[in-house]
Each structure stands twice: as C-alpha cells, then as structure tokens.
Amino acid sequence: MIRARVSEIVGEFAILEFGGIAKVVSCTELPDSVREGDIVLFKNRKTVFLQPKVELHTS
C-alpha cells in the first residue's frame, strides 16, 4: 500500500508526493472531493482511502 500527499492540483492533473518521489496522475484516478494537502492511500494502483487535510483553527 502506498501513502501519498496531494501537493498540487493543476487542471485535470494532481501531483502526488510519496517517499521523496513526485508523480503526476490524472484527477480521474482520485476521488472527486480531493484537495491539495489531502492524503490518499493506493493499493494495486487504485485509491482505497482519502484522508482530508485537517485544518487547525485557534481561538
């Protein structure tokens, strides 16, 4: 299983970073709700989980 962070979305493509490697993938391979900073898990080249970026708000 590969854990990757979505570092940037440019048009119909997303740049994923994992283990010091950057890979460009089509946004069609990712869930519709994906945003920059989210974490995605892949198994057998298919997205199996999306962990949204957590934004901390301080009072």
PyMOL Python script that loads the backbone (N, CA, C, O; Angstrom):
from pymol import cmd

cmd.read_pdbstr("""\
ATOM      1  N   MET A   1       0.848  -1.162   0.000  1.00  0.00           N
ATOM      2  CA  MET A   1       0.000   0.000   0.000  1.00  0.00           C
ATOM      3  C   MET A   1       0.901   1.235   0.000  1.00  0.00           C
ATOM      4  O   MET A   1       1.918   1.268   0.694  1.00  0.00           O
ATOM      5  N   ILE A   2       0.527   2.238  -0.774  1.00  0.00           N
ATOM      6  CA  ILE A   2       1.300   3.472  -0.883  1.00  0.00           C
ATOM      7  C   ILE A   2       0.490   4.630  -0.303  1.00  0.00           C
ATOM      8  O   ILE A   2      -0.692   4.787  -0.609  1.00  0.00           O
ATOM      9  N   ARG A   3       1.130   5.428   0.527  1.00  0.00           N
ATOM     10  CA  ARG A   3       0.512   6.615   1.131  1.00  0.00           C
ATOM     11  C   ARG A   3       1.139   7.825   0.456  1.00  0.00           C
ATOM     12  O   ARG A   3       2.359   7.987   0.478  1.00  0.00           O
ATOM     13  N   ALA A   4       0.304   8.683  -0.151  1.00  0.00           N
ATOM     14  CA  ALA A   4       0.812   9.841  -0.872  1.00  0.00           C
ATOM     15  C   ALA A   4       0.043  11.094  -0.480  1.00  0.00           C
ATOM     16  O   ALA A   4      -1.140  11.041  -0.144  1.00  0.00           O
ATOM     17  N   ARG A   5       0.749  12.228  -0.532  1.00  0.00           N
ATOM     18  CA  ARG A   5       0.116  13.524  -0.243  1.00  0.00           C
ATOM     19  C   ARG A   5      -0.107  14.242  -1.564  1.00  0.00           C
ATOM     20  O   ARG A   5       0.773  14.272  -2.425  1.00  0.00           O
ATOM     21  N   VAL A   6      -1.303  14.826  -1.716  1.00  0.00           N
ATOM     22  CA  VAL A   6      -1.609  15.616  -2.904  1.00  0.00           C
ATOM     23  C   VAL A   6      -0.983  16.990  -2.691  1.00  0.00           C
ATOM     24  O   VAL A   6      -1.491  17.794  -1.909  1.00  0.00           O
ATOM     25  N   SER A   7       0.119  17.257  -3.387  1.00  0.00           N
ATOM     26  CA  SER A   7       0.828  18.509  -3.154  1.00  0.00           C
ATOM     27  C   SER A   7       0.273  19.645  -3.997  1.00  0.00           C
ATOM     28  O   SER A   7       0.330  20.804  -3.587  1.00  0.00           O
ATOM     29  N   GLU A   8      -0.268  19.325  -5.178  1.00  0.00           N
ATOM     30  CA  GLU A   8      -0.787  20.384  -6.047  1.00  0.00           C
ATOM     31  C   GLU A   8      -1.765  19.784  -7.047  1.00  0.00           C
ATOM     32  O   GLU A   8      -1.593  18.653  -7.500  1.00  0.00           O
ATOM     33  N   ILE A   9      -2.796  20.558  -7.387  1.00  0.00           N
ATOM     34  CA  ILE A   9      -3.726  20.168  -8.437  1.00  0.00           C
ATOM     35  C   ILE A   9      -3.642  21.224  -9.520  1.00  0.00           C
ATOM     36  O   ILE A   9      -3.848  22.411  -9.269  1.00  0.00           O
ATOM     37  N   VAL A  10      -3.335  20.772 -10.737  1.00  0.00           N
ATOM     38  CA  VAL A  10      -3.182  21.677 -11.878  1.00  0.00           C
ATOM     39  C   VAL A  10      -4.103  21.177 -12.985  1.00  0.00           C
ATOM     40  O   VAL A  10      -3.831  20.155 -13.615  1.00  0.00           O
ATOM     41  N   GLY A  11      -5.184  21.897 -13.215  1.00  0.00           N
ATOM     42  CA  GLY A  11      -6.137  21.474 -14.243  1.00  0.00           C
ATOM     43  C   GLY A  11      -6.704  20.108 -13.928  1.00  0.00           C
ATOM     44  O   GLY A  11      -7.303  19.905 -12.872  1.00  0.00           O
ATOM     45  N   GLU A  12      -6.516  19.169 -14.845  1.00  0.00           N
ATOM     46  CA  GLU A  12      -7.033  17.812 -14.688  1.00  0.00           C
ATOM     47  C   GLU A  12      -6.005  16.846 -14.104  1.00  0.00           C
ATOM     48  O   GLU A  12      -6.197  15.631 -14.147  1.00  0.00           O
ATOM     49  N   PHE A  13      -4.911  17.388 -13.555  1.00  0.00           N
ATOM     50  CA  PHE A  13      -3.853  16.533 -13.027  1.00  0.00           C
ATOM     51  C   PHE A  13      -3.517  16.903 -11.589  1.00  0.00           C
ATOM     52  O   PHE A  13      -3.691  18.048 -11.173  1.00  0.00           O
ATOM     53  N   ALA A  14      -3.033  15.918 -10.834  1.00  0.00           N
ATOM     54  CA  ALA A  14      -2.616  16.133  -9.457  1.00  0.00           C
ATOM     55  C   ALA A  14      -1.180  15.641  -9.304  1.00  0.00           C
ATOM     56  O   ALA A  14      -0.782  14.643  -9.905  1.00  0.00           O
ATOM     57  N   ILE A  15      -0.418  16.354  -8.496  1.00  0.00           N
ATOM     58  CA  ILE A  15       0.953  15.943  -8.194  1.00  0.00           C
ATOM     59  C   ILE A  15       0.935  15.286  -6.816  1.00  0.00           C
ATOM     60  O   ILE A  15       0.573  15.907  -5.816  1.00  0.00           O
ATOM     61  N   LEU A  16       1.335  14.017  -6.789  1.00  0.00           N
ATOM     62  CA  LEU A  16       1.383  13.257  -5.542  1.00  0.00           C
ATOM     63  C   LEU A  16       2.824  13.113  -5.106  1.00  0.00           C
ATOM     64  O   LEU A  16       3.709  12.903  -5.935  1.00  0.00           O
ATOM     65  N   GLU A  17       3.069  13.225  -3.798  1.00  0.00           N
ATOM     66  CA  GLU A  17       4.409  13.055  -3.249  1.00  0.00           C
ATOM     67  C   GLU A  17       4.399  11.887  -2.273  1.00  0.00           C
ATOM     68  O   GLU A  17       3.546  11.807  -1.390  1.00  0.00           O
ATOM     69  N   PHE A  18       5.355  10.984  -2.444  1.00  0.00           N
ATOM     70  CA  PHE A  18       5.490   9.859  -1.520  1.00  0.00           C
ATOM     71  C   PHE A  18       6.929   9.385  -1.528  1.00  0.00           C
ATOM     72  O   PHE A  18       7.509   9.165  -2.591  1.00  0.00           O
ATOM     73  N   GLY A  19       7.502   9.227  -0.360  1.00  0.00           N
ATOM     74  CA  GLY A  19       8.864   8.715  -0.233  1.00  0.00           C
ATOM     75  C   GLY A  19       9.898   9.505  -1.006  1.00  0.00           C
ATOM     76  O   GLY A  19      10.836   8.915  -1.543  1.00  0.00           O
ATOM     77  N   GLY A  20       9.760  10.823  -1.080  1.00  0.00           N
ATOM     78  CA  GLY A  20      10.711  11.654  -1.795  1.00  0.00           C
ATOM     79  C   GLY A  20      10.520  11.646  -3.306  1.00  0.00           C
ATOM     80  O   GLY A  20      11.337  12.204  -4.038  1.00  0.00           O
ATOM     81  N   ILE A  21       9.452  11.022  -3.772  1.00  0.00           N
ATOM     82  CA  ILE A  21       9.160  10.937  -5.204  1.00  0.00           C
ATOM     83  C   ILE A  21       7.889  11.730  -5.499  1.00  0.00           C
ATOM     84  O   ILE A  21       6.936  11.706  -4.719  1.00  0.00           O
ATOM     85  N   ALA A  22       7.884  12.428  -6.622  1.00  0.00           N
ATOM     86  CA  ALA A  22       6.683  13.130  -7.073  1.00  0.00           C
ATOM     87  C   ALA A  22       6.166  12.433  -8.319  1.00  0.00           C
ATOM     88  O   ALA A  22       6.943  12.069  -9.201  1.00  0.00           O
ATOM     89  N   LYS A  23       4.854  12.248  -8.391  1.00  0.00           N
ATOM     90  CA  LYS A  23       4.239  11.588  -9.533  1.00  0.00           C
ATOM     91  C   LYS A  23       3.013  12.383  -9.961  1.00  0.00           C
ATOM     92  O   LYS A  23       2.229  12.826  -9.123  1.00  0.00           O
ATOM     93  N   VAL A  24       2.852  12.558 -11.259  1.00  0.00           N
ATOM     94  CA  VAL A  24       1.685  13.245 -11.806  1.00  0.00           C
ATOM     95  C   VAL A  24       0.659  12.188 -12.195  1.00  0.00           C
ATOM     96  O   VAL A  24       0.970  11.249 -12.928  1.00  0.00           O
ATOM     97  N   VAL A  25      -0.575  12.349 -11.696  1.00  0.00           N
ATOM     98  CA  VAL A  25      -1.652  11.425 -12.040  1.00  0.00           C
ATOM     99  C   VAL A  25      -2.867  12.217 -12.498  1.00  0.00           C
ATOM    100  O   VAL A  25      -3.020  13.390 -12.156  1.00  0.00           O
ATOM    101  N   SER A  26      -3.711  11.583 -13.257  1.00  0.00           N
ATOM    102  CA  SER A  26      -4.956  12.204 -13.694  1.00  0.00           C
ATOM    103  C   SER A  26      -5.906  12.299 -12.508  1.00  0.00           C
ATOM    104  O   SER A  26      -5.968  11.385 -11.686  1.00  0.00           O
ATOM    105  N   CYS A  27      -6.642  13.393 -12.416  1.00  0.00           N
ATOM    106  CA  CYS A  27      -7.610  13.557 -11.326  1.00  0.00           C
ATOM    107  C   CYS A  27      -8.727  12.522 -11.411  1.00  0.00           C
ATOM    108  O   CYS A  27      -9.430  12.294 -10.427  1.00  0.00           O
ATOM    109  N   THR A  28      -8.900  11.890 -12.574  1.00  0.00           N
ATOM    110  CA  THR A  28      -9.919  10.848 -12.697  1.00  0.00           C
ATOM    111  C   THR A  28      -9.558   9.618 -11.865  1.00  0.00           C
ATOM    112  O   THR A  28     -10.429   8.803 -11.562  1.00  0.00           O
ATOM    113  N   GLU A  29      -8.287   9.477 -11.494  1.00  0.00           N
ATOM    114  CA  GLU A  29      -7.854   8.357 -10.659  1.00  0.00           C
ATOM    115  C   GLU A  29      -8.081   8.626  -9.175  1.00  0.00           C
ATOM    116  O   GLU A  29      -7.877   7.739  -8.346  1.00  0.00           O
ATOM    117  N   LEU A  30      -8.503   9.846  -8.836  1.00  0.00           N
ATOM    118  CA  LEU A  30      -8.679  10.249  -7.440  1.00  0.00           C
ATOM    119  C   LEU A  30     -10.150  10.519  -7.157  1.00  0.00           C
ATOM    120  O   LEU A  30     -10.923  10.763  -8.083  1.00  0.00           O
ATOM    121  N   PRO A  31     -10.543  10.479  -5.885  1.00  0.00           N
ATOM    122  CA  PRO A  31     -11.928  10.817  -5.538  1.00  0.00           C
ATOM    123  C   PRO A  31     -12.255  12.257  -5.940  1.00  0.00           C
ATOM    124  O   PRO A  31     -11.369  13.112  -5.970  1.00  0.00           O
ATOM    125  N   ASP A  32     -13.522  12.523  -6.248  1.00  0.00           N
ATOM    126  CA  ASP A  32     -13.947  13.856  -6.680  1.00  0.00           C
ATOM    127  C   ASP A  32     -13.681  14.928  -5.631  1.00  0.00           C
ATOM    128  O   ASP A  32     -13.478  16.094  -5.970  1.00  0.00           O
ATOM    129  N   SER A  33     -13.682  14.540  -4.365  1.00  0.00           N
ATOM    130  CA  SER A  33     -13.558  15.521  -3.281  1.00  0.00           C
ATOM    131  C   SER A  33     -12.118  15.837  -2.898  1.00  0.00           C
ATOM    132  O   SER A  33     -11.895  16.556  -1.924  1.00  0.00           O
ATOM    133  N   VAL A  34     -11.132  15.324  -3.634  1.00  0.00           N
ATOM    134  CA  VAL A  34      -9.724  15.509  -3.264  1.00  0.00           C
ATOM    135  C   VAL A  34      -9.310  16.976  -3.383  1.00  0.00           C
ATOM    136  O   VAL A  34      -9.713  17.683  -4.307  1.00  0.00           O
ATOM    137  N   ARG A  35      -8.484  17.415  -2.408  1.00  0.00           N
ATOM    138  CA  ARG A  35      -7.954  18.786  -2.397  1.00  0.00           C
ATOM    139  C   ARG A  35      -6.461  18.726  -2.108  1.00  0.00           C
ATOM    140  O   ARG A  35      -5.943  17.699  -1.671  1.00  0.00           O
ATOM    141  N   GLU A  36      -5.785  19.826  -2.353  1.00  0.00           N
ATOM    142  CA  GLU A  36      -4.356  19.903  -2.048  1.00  0.00           C
ATOM    143  C   GLU A  36      -4.149  19.688  -0.548  1.00  0.00           C
ATOM    144  O   GLU A  36      -4.891  20.228   0.272  1.00  0.00           O
ATOM    145  N   GLY A  37      -3.148  18.906  -0.202  1.00  0.00           N
ATOM    146  CA  GLY A  37      -2.841  18.615   1.193  1.00  0.00           C
ATOM    147  C   GLY A  37      -3.468  17.335   1.703  1.00  0.00           C
ATOM    148  O   GLY A  37      -3.085  16.848   2.767  1.00  0.00           O
ATOM    149  N   ASP A  38      -4.430  16.771   0.966  1.00  0.00           N
ATOM    150  CA  ASP A  38      -5.058  15.517   1.379  1.00  0.00           C
ATOM    151  C   ASP A  38      -4.071  14.363   1.254  1.00  0.00           C
ATOM    152  O   ASP A  38      -3.104  14.429   0.495  1.00  0.00           O
ATOM    153  N   ILE A  39      -4.334  13.308   2.013  1.00  0.00           N
ATOM    154  CA  ILE A  39      -3.538  12.084   1.949  1.00  0.00           C
ATOM    155  C   ILE A  39      -4.397  11.010   1.283  1.00  0.00           C
ATOM    156  O   ILE A  39      -5.554  10.818   1.657  1.00  0.00           O
ATOM    157  N   VAL A  40      -3.834  10.317   0.304  1.00  0.00           N
ATOM    158  CA  VAL A  40      -4.545   9.222  -0.345  1.00  0.00           C
ATOM    159  C   VAL A  40      -3.726   7.942  -0.183  1.00  0.00           C
ATOM    160  O   VAL A  40      -2.495   7.973  -0.190  1.00  0.00           O
ATOM    161  N   LEU A  41      -4.421   6.828  -0.040  1.00  0.00           N
ATOM    162  CA  LEU A  41      -3.778   5.528   0.048  1.00  0.00           C
ATOM    163  C   LEU A  41      -4.131   4.736  -1.205  1.00  0.00           C
ATOM    164  O   LEU A  41      -5.290   4.693  -1.617  1.00  0.00           O
ATOM    165  N   PHE A  42      -3.131   4.116  -1.803  1.00  0.00           N
ATOM    166  CA  PHE A  42      -3.325   3.325  -3.000  1.00  0.00           C
ATOM    167  C   PHE A  42      -2.993   1.869  -2.722  1.00  0.00           C
ATOM    168  O   PHE A  42      -2.050   1.563  -1.993  1.00  0.00           O
ATOM    169  N   LYS A  43      -3.774   0.980  -3.310  1.00  0.00           N
ATOM    170  CA  LYS A  43      -3.478  -0.453  -3.257  1.00  0.00           C
ATOM    171  C   LYS A  43      -3.773  -0.996  -4.653  1.00  0.00           C
ATOM    172  O   LYS A  43      -4.878  -0.833  -5.173  1.00  0.00           O
ATOM    173  N   ASN A  44      -2.779  -1.638  -5.251  1.00  0.00           N
ATOM    174  CA  ASN A  44      -2.919  -2.172  -6.611  1.00  0.00           C
ATOM    175  C   ASN A  44      -3.344  -1.082  -7.600  1.00  0.00           C
ATOM    176  O   ASN A  44      -4.197  -1.296  -8.461  1.00  0.00           O
ATOM    177  N   ARG A  45      -2.720   0.094  -7.450  1.00  0.00           N
ATOM    178  CA  ARG A  45      -2.954   1.240  -8.339  1.00  0.00           C
ATOM    179  C   ARG A  45      -4.376   1.802  -8.284  1.00  0.00           C
ATOM    180  O   ARG A  45      -4.790   2.507  -9.205  1.00  0.00           O
ATOM    181  N   LYS A  46      -5.119   1.507  -7.239  1.00  0.00           N
ATOM    182  CA  LYS A  46      -6.464   2.040  -7.061  1.00  0.00           C
ATOM    183  C   LYS A  46      -6.512   2.788  -5.735  1.00  0.00           C
ATOM    184  O   LYS A  46      -5.922   2.357  -4.744  1.00  0.00           O
ATOM    185  N   THR A  47      -7.223   3.917  -5.728  1.00  0.00           N
ATOM    186  CA  THR A  47      -7.389   4.682  -4.489  1.00  0.00           C
ATOM    187  C   THR A  47      -8.292   3.892  -3.558  1.00  0.00           C
ATOM    188  O   THR A  47      -9.392   3.492  -3.939  1.00  0.00           O
ATOM    189  N   VAL A  48      -7.824   3.670  -2.336  1.00  0.00           N
ATOM    190  CA  VAL A  48      -8.628   2.914  -1.378  1.00  0.00           C
ATOM    191  C   VAL A  48      -9.085   3.770  -0.200  1.00  0.00           C
ATOM    192  O   VAL A  48      -9.993   3.379   0.534  1.00  0.00           O
ATOM    193  N   PHE A  49      -8.464   4.935  -0.014  1.00  0.00           N
ATOM    194  CA  PHE A  49      -8.832   5.760   1.139  1.00  0.00           C
ATOM    195  C   PHE A  49      -8.385   7.197   0.898  1.00  0.00           C
ATOM    196  O   PHE A  49      -7.333   7.444   0.307  1.00  0.00           O
ATOM    197  N   LEU A  50      -9.187   8.121   1.356  1.00  0.00           N
ATOM    198  CA  LEU A  50      -8.844   9.547   1.284  1.00  0.00           C
ATOM    199  C   LEU A  50      -8.936  10.122   2.683  1.00  0.00           C
ATOM    200  O   LEU A  50      -9.978  10.034   3.333  1.00  0.00           O
ATOM    201  N   GLN A  51      -7.833  10.716   3.149  1.00  0.00           N
ATOM    202  CA  GLN A  51      -7.813  11.382   4.456  1.00  0.00           C
ATOM    203  C   GLN A  51      -7.715  12.876   4.198  1.00  0.00           C
ATOM    204  O   GLN A  51      -6.661  13.373   3.804  1.00  0.00           O
ATOM    205  N   PRO A  52      -8.832  13.605   4.423  1.00  0.00           N
ATOM    206  CA  PRO A  52      -8.804  15.046   4.168  1.00  0.00           C
ATOM    207  C   PRO A  52      -7.780  15.765   5.027  1.00  0.00           C
ATOM    208  O   PRO A  52      -7.477  15.345   6.144  1.00  0.00           O
ATOM    209  N   LYS A  53      -7.259  16.840   4.493  1.00  0.00           N
ATOM    210  CA  LYS A  53      -6.323  17.693   5.222  1.00  0.00           C
ATOM    211  C   LYS A  53      -7.055  18.283   6.420  1.00  0.00           C
ATOM    212  O   LYS A  53      -8.167  18.794   6.285  1.00  0.00           O
ATOM    213  N   VAL A  54      -6.435  18.212   7.582  1.00  0.00           N
ATOM    214  CA  VAL A  54      -7.036  18.748   8.800  1.00  0.00           C
ATOM    215  C   VAL A  54      -6.510  20.159   8.995  1.00  0.00           C
ATOM    216  O   VAL A  54      -5.303  20.390   9.050  1.00  0.00           O
ATOM    217  N   GLU A  55      -7.445  21.098   9.098  1.00  0.00           N
ATOM    218  CA  GLU A  55      -7.043  22.480   9.326  1.00  0.00           C
ATOM    219  C   GLU A  55      -7.336  22.829  10.780  1.00  0.00           C
ATOM    220  O   GLU A  55      -8.459  22.675  11.261  1.00  0.00           O
ATOM    221  N   LEU A  56      -6.305  23.299  11.463  1.00  0.00           N
ATOM    222  CA  LEU A  56      -6.457  23.666  12.861  1.00  0.00           C
ATOM    223  C   LEU A  56      -6.818  25.139  12.977  1.00  0.00           C
ATOM    224  O   LEU A  56      -6.183  26.001  12.369  1.00  0.00           O
ATOM    225  N   HIS A  57      -7.829  25.407  13.753  1.00  0.00           N
ATOM    226  CA  HIS A  57      -8.257  26.787  13.996  1.00  0.00           C
ATOM    227  C   HIS A  57      -7.984  27.114  15.464  1.00  0.00           C
ATOM    228  O   HIS A  57      -8.395  26.372  16.356  1.00  0.00           O
ATOM    229  N   THR A  58      -7.297  28.212  15.706  1.00  0.00           N
ATOM    230  CA  THR A  58      -7.051  28.618  17.086  1.00  0.00           C
ATOM    231  C   THR A  58      -7.951  29.772  17.435  1.00  0.00           C
ATOM    232  O   THR A  58      -8.253  30.616  16.590  1.00  0.00           O
ATOM    233  N   SER A  59      -8.377  29.811  18.669  1.00  0.00           N
ATOM    234  CA  SER A  59      -9.298  30.871  19.106  1.00  0.00           C
ATOM    235  C   SER A  59      -8.546  32.111  19.529  1.00  0.00           C
ATOM    236  O   SER A  59      -9.162  33.101  19.926  1.00  0.00           O
TER     237      SER A  59
END
""", "prot")
cmd.dss("prot")
cmd.show_as("cartoon", "prot")
cmd.util.cbc("prot")
cmd.orient("prot")
